[in-house]
Amino acid sequence: MRLPGRGTFPNVDDHLVEPEVSRDEIVGGRRVVASPAETAHADQHSRLDYVLQAHVASGYLVSVDLITRHGPITDFASDACVRREGIDPATGRRHLEEVAFEVVSEQREKLATEKAEHMRRRGVRRIFALWVKSGKVGEWSSEDRAWRRLEAGAKIEDPCLVKPLEVVALLNAAVADNAVVEALAAKGNPAILARDAAAEAKGEAKGEARGAARALLKFLVARGLEVGEAQRQEILGCLDLDRLDRWSDRAATASSAAEVLAES
């Protein structure tokens, strides 16, 4: 397969290493062992996958540790990536990833940079890195041949995402949860929409009940009936519309607030 200005590349799934058997990767003809992770690295990787999966748009897939032949002598996996579903009609193989993420330990920053250069030459549109110790997030710049830092308040916008991905959601577990809920809502997730509809209905009912309670109090005062503080709080605190209707019916003929509020 020949890409304009990039020379000839092997198919994405013609591998130099044996996937799912060996831990070896080949970067620029050099053997690299994909080592197991320490706690901080593993936790960051898990959070990345969690948030990314929720944000992926229809027609795209999130893949983890997907090995790709990035060049004639280069065959390695990004930590997470987003690619189109189905088969690329130009190659008859799976689609090349469009966005890739690397979780970076400080001692492996040089390797992450080298991988980014290979991925970009292969045609991966965007490459991001998350530094474990510093909490930094960066996007690879081919122009600068360096990582451009993204501030915590920045958002990653891309056609393969259903909504902009907040950078801070990649770093903070609580924000990650909120971002996932918002992304699922943007996708039209039935459970999230049902929850929101129930909350909206509950809010409307609560507002209606408070309006009915205030109207009842005004009516009792207009009739000249004395309403004690405890009775006033009972009326204002009632969110049961049926009970408020019963009290309103009694208010027209009752001789006291206690008679209005009496329940058999």
C-alpha angles and dihedrals in degrees: 000000000000122000119196109268094356105084125225123331130189119238114286091247100042096106135201090198131046108257119225091010106062129043089211123119127183117223115180091337092309122118113238124182114224098226126206115258134252119231099271093047093046092048092050091048091051092050091049092053092046095053096038094052091055093049100049114116127231112283094032135093134208114223128188123210091353108172116222132184097236095176146347091284099020126087120157144128130246116223091245134352144175121227138165119270120248132016128326105239090209094061108016088233134097117293120269112251113265099198126028134188130201125194105214131205111200093246091055098048092107090054091048089053092050091049091050091055092051093047093049092050089050091055106263102153100213134014125192132188131202116201112215101207102035097037089229122152121199140175121220115248115203089193094056095029085224143091116274109213118234116211119233090251093054125104130216109228119190138148090244091061123078090217136000112289114229111228091217089060088067091057107035123059096207093049089045090059092051092047091051092052091049092048092050089050090051088054091053095247105188095220093051093045091049090051092050092047091050091049091049092049091048090051092050092049090048091051091048091050093050090050092051091048093052091047090051092052091050090050093051091050091047089054090053095245116150113239117196122215093253090050091047091053091047091055095044092046095052114106095172106108093194091056092046089052090053091049091048091052091052093045091073094064107016119116095211143018089248090059090051093052098041114120123197 
